[in-house]
Amino acid sequence: MDLSYLRFEPDTRVTALPPDLAVMLVGVVARQAASPTAMLHARLAPAAETPWFAPAHGAFNLAMAQLLTAWKQE
């Protein structure tokens, strides 16, 4: 399978949203942001969770990182 094709071809047309739809979406987002639920959620303190995607040691898999480091130092 050849995956070396260009994703953005120069002859393709760019599709834009109609102005009425864009204005409607902005209104919906503004109403959602002003809702009591959103305002309450914004005031809540961030949860003290373990950061899954940013561990303190900096490695996705600590055991494998230690193994590779030890192997590289040999």
C-alpha positions as CSV (number, residue, x, y, z in Angstrom):
1,M,0.0,0.0,0.0
2,D,1.4,3.4,-1.0
3,L,0.9,6.0,1.6
4,S,3.1,8.6,0.1
5,Y,0.3,10.6,-1.5
6,L,-0.2,14.3,-0.6
7,R,-3.1,14.9,1.7
8,F,-3.6,18.5,0.6
9,E,-3.9,18.5,-3.1
10,P,-3.7,21.9,-4.9
11,D,-6.8,21.2,-7.0
12,T,-9.2,20.5,-4.0
13,R,-11.7,23.1,-3.0
14,V,-11.8,24.3,0.6
15,T,-15.2,24.2,2.1
16,A,-16.2,27.0,4.5
17,L,-19.2,27.0,6.9
18,P,-22.1,29.2,5.9
19,P,-22.1,32.5,7.9
20,D,-25.5,31.7,9.5
21,L,-24.3,28.3,10.8
22,A,-21.1,29.9,12.2
23,V,-23.1,32.5,14.0
24,M,-25.5,29.9,15.4
25,L,-22.6,27.8,16.6
26,V,-21.0,30.8,18.4
27,G,-24.4,31.4,20.1
28,V,-24.7,27.8,21.2
29,V,-21.1,27.8,22.6
30,A,-21.7,31.1,24.5
31,R,-24.9,29.8,26.1
32,Q,-23.2,26.6,27.1
33,A,-20.4,28.5,28.7
34,A,-22.8,30.7,30.6
35,S,-24.8,27.8,31.9
36,P,-24.9,27.2,35.7
37,T,-23.3,23.8,35.3
38,A,-20.3,25.2,33.3
39,M,-19.9,28.1,35.8
40,L,-19.9,25.7,38.8
41,H,-17.4,23.4,37.1
42,A,-15.1,26.3,36.4
43,R,-15.1,27.1,40.2
44,L,-14.3,23.6,41.3
45,A,-10.7,22.9,42.4
46,P,-8.8,20.6,40.0
47,A,-8.8,17.0,41.1
48,A,-5.6,15.8,42.7
49,E,-5.1,12.8,40.4
50,T,-2.1,10.9,39.3
51,P,-1.1,12.4,35.9
52,W,-1.4,9.4,33.6
53,F,0.2,11.0,30.6
54,A,2.9,13.0,32.4
55,P,4.4,10.8,35.2
56,A,7.0,12.3,37.5
57,H,9.8,10.1,36.2
58,G,9.1,11.2,32.6
59,A,8.9,7.7,31.0
60,F,5.8,6.1,29.7
61,N,7.0,2.7,30.8
62,L,9.5,3.1,33.7
63,A,10.6,-0.5,33.8
64,M,11.4,-0.5,30.0
65,A,13.2,2.9,30.2
66,Q,15.4,1.6,33.1
67,L,16.2,-1.6,31.1
68,L,17.1,0.3,27.9
69,T,19.2,2.8,29.9
70,A,21.1,-0.1,31.6
71,W,21.6,-1.8,28.2
72,K,22.9,1.3,26.6
73,Q,25.4,1.9,29.4
74,E,26.9,-1.6,29.0
